[in-house]
Amino acid sequence: MITVVRPLLLLSLVFPSLAVSDTLPKSEPSPALVHQTVQEQTIRQLPAPVLDILKKNNVPGENLSVYIRDLNAEKPMLSHNIDASRAPASTIKLVTTYAALKQLGPNYSWKTEAWTRGEIKNGVLQGDLILKGHGDPFLVYERFWKFAHELRDQGLTAITGDIIIDSSYYNIPAHKRSAFDGQGFRVYNAGASPLMFNFQASRIRLAAPDNEEATKADVAHFPPSKGLKVDNQVRLVAGRCKRQHSRPKLSWKTDGSLLVKGTFSRDCPARFLMRLVSEPDQHVFDAFTQFWQELGGVFSGRLKVGKITDGDELFYSYASPTLGDQIRLINKWSNNVMTRQLFLTTGVNYFEAPATEQKSRDAIKAIIEQQGVNTDGMIVDTGSGLSRKTRITARQMAQLLELAYRDAFMPEFLSSLSVPGLDGTLASRFKNEDLKGRSHLKTGTLNNVTALSGYMLNRKGRRLVVVIQHNGRKASSSAGAKVQDEILRWAFEQ
């Protein structure tokens, strides 16, 4: 997770027995070839260095699935447990983003609209302004500010009525942020919303006040909200600035106010953290109100939730960055809520509005089946990997990767993946090894789950498909990373 400019948040079991290994279809596979039954082979022994790592860390080999093949070869270099159904964590984002590229195209963009209900006279809207979203995953500070600025440039100066948020483009269950892991304030637990500002994250600022007699740190949140009461219990302390001073504990009190507890050193500069504290509609309303008034617009109304009706008029429509741009943020930084937005967008475009989770599951499986991937037993669930239900085999992931590599949209897909030692979730891996910059890979990690899938250009100039799935005890510990690294090192030298 990173923060860029005011801020731009870019802002992640099964123990099957050993399965028989076999090959995937040859180069340039047709859908018929991908679906046909292929000749089975004997299980290949894992490389000795990998077996040593497994033994040293007491990790069972049956918890691991591995598939590695030169894209120009008929048979894999390594094939181990590739039909075991595994939890893939965030590597399932490869399925979601590839299906989205096929359905929407890399130039697809999302609309965010402003509608008026009432007459505009001399720049004053005598009525309500309706804001309607269509699932833009990347409506961050700068872009939503631009949206508000464009309304001013169109001549709107004041709104006498209310702001109505129209979220009818989605028809999804209410999202409980703490349901997955109890960390309801963490940004990765944000749910989807058709009008989503800045990933639903509020920017919380901690600072030592100038008043030397103060006993509490200053706590402020952006955008400011009249709908949120904060009980500040962050104590000022003496001593050097420590990491713990930027990690206050947040909780909800019975009266609905936000309790912020912790300590903050007087020697600390101002610090910021991103947290989920407002509901999506309130968050959008607060941000728009702040931007509108900063731009000189007049508004004193309330937040309402409703729908566009006959007689309302479209005043302005904003187009987001393209899908080709956005999947780089999704895959390189493994952004869960952006993926959920894309997941629902794919489904609503394949079927019709409103978007539902089931439409999206059905659409994604149908799209990749049409491309030649066998989806038997595959469970996409939320599309992001932040799920304990999601399942896919190494064979299925490898089929998708091989098809994607020969697809017209391969450049967009490939460039969305993290490059070891250089960027994204793999920026710190292999920084001082020859593997640096030689792969495009997607990572995935949950408790007891780690996975890695993508492409490698090895030392001999061979382009490899790489799929590693590891479920079970120690998978998400340092031992899991060591197993992955050893497999990658082996593949690099083949």
Disulfide bonds with the S-S distance in Angstrom:
Cys241-Cys268 1.98
